Amino acid sequence: MSTKGQSSEDKRSQEAATTKQNGKSAQKSEQTLHTLLETGMKDIYSAEKQLVEALPEVAQAVDNEELEEAVNTHLEQTKKHVMRLEKAFERLGINKDEMEECVAMKGLVEETRKIIQDFPRGAVRDSALIIGAQKIEHYEIASYGSLCELCDVLGEDRVSDLLGRTLEEEEETDELLSEIAQDVNDEAAEMSMQEEDYQ
């Protein structure tokens, strides 16, 4: 191959590399607070939809009646959370169908299902499920809290109000679970002591 041919090929390679680098720079510059808000809303939307599927399994697996009622109540709330997010998508012009699965919620749901598999029905399982449920609530509280802050900064007051209502319900659910946990944990501790006495 001639020296001239090599020079032309090198030039084309440099131009291609420059074009690719410019494309990356443009892509980075497009990552604004609006895109951060959209990504976060799609993530929590996926999370809520996963919960709608998972919570009926949890309700069937618990033994404590108060806990079962709390799970079923939160299931109905979660359905409303999905609807609120869909309203927010409409106001912001976001296509709700273009999203990826929330990996964090997938892991938390899998952890909850493992609890159901590993623990027999009773107070100890209920205690473990409350711990799992509060992990989920804390993830949602962090997500909605951050999204509300982004909406406030961006002047999206109506969307902030929508998400704020959900945030309040998530916080109330977390508090309720903490209250139920006191009785459930006492019962689980008593059962554990009785089992140790039999051994």
C-alpha positions in Angstrom: 0.0 0.0 0.0 1.3 3.5 -0.8 2.2 6.1 1.7 -0.5 8.4 0.2 -3.1 5.6 0.7 -2.1 5.2 4.3 -2.4 8.9 5.0 -5.9 9.0 3.6 -6.9 6.1 5.7 -5.5 7.6 8.8 -7.4 10.8 8.0 -10.7 9.0 7.7 -10.1 7.2 11.0 -9.4 10.4 12.7 -12.5 12.0 11.3 -14.6 9.0 12.4 -13.1 9.2 15.9 -13.8 12.9 16.1 -17.4 12.4 15.0 -17.9 9.7 17.5 -16.5 11.8 20.3 -18.7 14.8 19.3 -21.7 12.5 19.4 -20.8 11.4 23.0 -20.3 15.0 24.0 -23.7 16.0 22.6 -25.3 13.0 24.4 -23.8 14.1 27.7 -25.0 17.7 27.2 -28.6 16.4 26.8 -28.6 14.9 30.4 -30.5 17.8 32.0 -32.7 17.9 35.2 -35.7 17.3 32.9 -34.2 14.0 31.7 -33.3 13.1 35.3 -36.9 13.7 36.3 -38.2 11.6 33.5 -35.8 8.8 34.2 -36.7 8.8 37.9 -40.4 8.9 37.2 -40.1 5.9 34.8 -38.1 4.0 37.4 -40.7 4.5 40.2 -43.5 3.7 37.7 -41.9 0.4 37.0 -41.4 -0.1 40.7 -45.1 0.6 41.5 -46.3 -1.8 38.8 -44.1 -4.6 40.1 -45.6 -4.0 43.6 -49.2 -4.3 42.2 -48.2 -7.8 41.1 -46.3 -8.7 44.2 -48.5 -7.4 47.1 -51.3 -10.0 46.7 -48.7 -12.7 47.3 -47.6 -10.9 50.5 -51.2 -10.5 51.7 -51.8 -14.2 51.3 -48.5 -15.1 53.1 -48.9 -13.1 56.3 -50.5 -14.5 59.5 -51.3 -11.3 61.4 -54.7 -9.9 60.5 -53.7 -6.3 61.1 -50.7 -6.8 58.8 -52.8 -8.4 56.1 -55.2 -5.5 56.2 -52.3 -3.0 55.9 -50.9 -4.9 52.9 -54.3 -5.0 51.2 -54.9 -1.3 51.9 -51.5 -0.4 50.5 -52.2 -2.5 47.4 -55.2 -0.3 46.6 -53.0 2.8 47.3 -50.3 1.5 45.0 -52.8 1.2 42.2 -53.7 4.9 42.8 -50.0 5.7 42.7 -49.7 4.1 39.3 -52.6 6.3 38.1 -51.1 9.4 39.5 -47.8 8.8 37.7 -49.7 8.2 34.5 -51.4 11.7 35.0 -48.0 13.2 35.6 -46.6 11.6 32.4 -49.4 13.2 30.5 -48.7 16.6 31.9 -45.0 16.3 31.2 -45.4 14.7 27.7 -43.6 11.5 28.8 -44.3 8.2 27.0 -44.9 5.7 29.8 -44.4 2.8 27.5 -40.7 3.7 26.9 -39.0 2.5 30.1 -36.8 -0.1 31.6 -37.5 -2.4 34.5 -36.7 -1.0 38.0 -33.8 -3.3 39.0 -33.8 -2.1 42.6 -37.5 -3.0 43.1 -37.0 -6.3 41.3 -34.4 -7.2 43.8 -36.5 -6.2 46.8 -39.5 -8.2 45.5 -37.3 -11.2 44.9 -36.1 -10.9 48.5 -39.7 -10.8 49.8 -40.6 -13.9 47.8 -37.5 -15.7 49.2 -38.8 -14.9 52.7 -42.1 -16.5 51.9 -40.3 -19.6 50.6 -37.8 -19.8 53.5 -40.0 -19.1 56.5 -43.1 -21.1 57.6 -46.3 -19.2 58.2 -46.3 -17.4 61.5 -45.1 -14.4 63.5 -41.4 -14.9 62.5 -42.3 -14.8 58.8 -44.5 -11.8 59.4 -41.6 -10.0 61.2 -39.3 -10.8 58.2 -42.0 -9.6 55.7 -42.4 -6.3 57.6 -38.6 -5.7 57.4 -38.8 -6.4 53.6 -41.8 -4.1 53.2 -40.1 -1.3 55.0 -37.1 -1.6 52.8 -39.5 -1.1 49.9 -41.2 1.8 51.6 -37.8 3.5 52.2 -36.9 3.1 48.6 -40.1 4.7 47.5 -39.9 7.5 50.0 -36.4 8.3 48.8 -37.5 8.2 45.2 -40.7 10.3 45.6 -38.9 12.8 47.8 -36.2 13.4 45.2 -38.7 13.6 42.4 -40.8 16.2 44.3 -37.6 18.3 44.8 -36.8 18.1 41.1 -40.4 19.2 40.3 -40.1 22.1 42.6 -36.8 23.3 41.1 -38.2 22.9 37.6 -41.5 24.7 38.4 -43.6 21.7 37.8 -45.9 22.5 40.7 -48.9 20.3 39.7 -46.7 17.3 39.2 -45.0 18.0 42.5 -48.5 18.0 44.2 -49.4 14.7 42.7 -46.2 13.0 43.7 -46.3 14.7 47.1 -49.6 13.0 47.9 -48.1 9.7 47.1 -45.0 10.5 49.3 -47.3 11.2 52.2 -49.0 7.9 51.8 -45.7 6.0 51.6 -44.6 7.7 54.8 -47.8 6.8 56.6 -47.5 3.2 55.5 -44.0 3.0 56.8 -45.2 4.4 60.2 -48.0 1.9 60.3 -45.7 -1.0 59.6 -43.5 0.2 62.5 -46.5 0.1 64.8 -47.6 -3.3 63.7 -44.0 -4.6 64.0 -44.1 -4.0 67.8 -46.8 -6.6 68.4 -45.6 -9.0 65.7 -42.0 -8.9 67.0 -43.2 -9.5 70.6 -45.1 -12.6 69.4 -42.2 -13.8 67.3 -39.9 -13.4 70.3 -42.3 -15.4 72.5 -42.5 -18.2 70.0 -38.7 -18.3 69.6 -38.3 -18.6 73.4 -40.9 -21.4 73.5 -39.1 -23.3 70.8 -35.8 -23.0 72.6 -37.4 -24.4 75.8 -38.5 -27.5 73.9 -35.0 -28.1 72.5 
